[in-house]
Amino acid sequence: MRETSARLLRLLSLLQSAPDRSGAELAERLGVDARTVRRDVEKLRSLGYPVEATAGLAGYRLGSGARLPPLLLDDDEAVAVAVGLRTAAGGTVAGIEESSLAALTKLERMLPSRLRHRVSTLRAVTVPIPAGSAPVDADVLTAVAAACRAHEQLRFDYVAADGSEGVRRTEPHRLVHTGRRWYLVAWDLDRADWRTFRVDRLRPRIPTGPRFTPREPPSPELTGQGIAAGGYRYSARITLHAPLAVAADRFAPSTGSLEAIDGDSCTLVAGSNSLDEIAVWVALAGIEFEVHEPPELIERVRELAGRLARAAGPA
């Protein structure tokens, strides 16, 4: 009986880890014959698990049921889920913190001691950095995601970087998460161009609009440029006198986009609501640089350079 129960749990785990499994594969993985697999499948069905037959593969899949079956995770999967839940509990989506902590508590209670040690080690040495912006409302994120998936036009009230408010009409295509913020990549119907919007600054207007034919969205590189420079008061273009590989180690894609000029220099495009933030951030990277735009940043760098030179005193 114990052997049969263990085999049923193993069968359930196999069905959960792939969309379809052939009967022959299941028999080989479980070390039994095809008839035993069929009997075990019937036992799972009698326990309420919706195991469906797949005629094309002569196999089985786990369908959607009325209740959530127990998830069977291997060691690495369990640690990954625990770390993800810990991150979500203090992350950028509002309204899921309590649920994340409750799920994490259940999971950690069931973990073997060796895995609890791995999770606690990660927690002990990890220092979370605040996201730097207001968390995104979970309902807003869900509404935007639903419009993207259904290819339905989305209107929303939007607060721009300068504080001005307006209504935007868009064809939403994808959501992008940089680890700090959520962004919507959408075709702006009034501007006839691609735009990147911060999700924490928008309020969807429901119901959504008519369906649209999806366009080819911008490449991840162009999306990164839009995130790095878009939605800010100032957009800077700076030449870095260092190879692209060196600069890439200092500037994350979510904070600035890089493009090689030659083997010894590259262009940095970045945005911020503060001239001082750009100037100090780039200066502290330890790379010689030259500012091209905006003019306000060039003047601000001169002012800061003079102030620092005076603070150091006579040579």
Steps between C-alpha positions, in 0.01 A plus 500: 500500500783740589671422169179568308443832678856610430458407135176701477679807636781447251247466218326819609834682508584385147162616371547839664845559356405472130188579295486149349658167584478186288394177670828336399704782656302484824546124519875532448537782755298311761657161429168326435304372201234688302215315674622621843516856368137474385394371842688780677340759274157364590589526871599865455171565322306332783676740741374797300801581280395584140742276308410520131595255225694637201413296196778636281776405743323198647569663832362727771485858616385666822202722423340784695276389783270657753769506767875546516686170534809485722808620316794262510833682472857379484768664717601775256138579412405530869788741571415705189134531606600600854736771374236625254235522771739685730570749221131542420421571865702819481488563127344743259143363483266626770240273655685168479735542796276324752418213265868458413599483865222248575610275212865536604416402859326184381786410268778558755314291759503204260859536376758245616764647729766500226279717279392728785870562560553602136203738508597653836858550379378697200267705719774575755744648249252671266434871546189624315523837327178707488342511158518881485143542382148430616401131478275405211144412593440131428158574345654758264772256398243228435279734294793610284618142452148391398481776238841395363396137474159573347645756254250764614562873485566653840424854614649624822566815701873558512724722712807604300846562645435875522181443702258577217198271462322382190311214339695266275350269237717198430531154354672316789748229402716392793598562860865539600634462854848636570517391864418854616198598294234365264465650150239469225626490142217624278424660166378855573203558269514882525876521436517211253814363663622259767504629855606358837279584801566447869216286631505666844408828328197378305136433588316284243160607375261206490358355281781459252465598137459295180737221403804582285744309283831470688800677351861387508617643833835675537806287572609447861790741434266781388265423788794531738586839351142616548506389863842653565424841354123520467259636757762729655541876502852480360644267238880495483736392223855441618815359342685255724873458423502128570423184299138390494573189709656712776212750503244218506645385834435845649159590355202262518267479196208627710688820594662590169541370146844459345615497136857448382669784308828318445721257690587760766181701554121474508188715537287498813136613485334540839220695662424652839291769663818639660804644323710438810401133503622448144823693552600330825387154385713512184798660675509229767523228233872570472498554122608815314195649330374791292148643525325599175141569608288641647660849528379525861705196593814640336465818704426307817813285457708819466348638820564178693857475365575853618348437842701180546822673386446781751425250775836328439687828551813621318698238310 
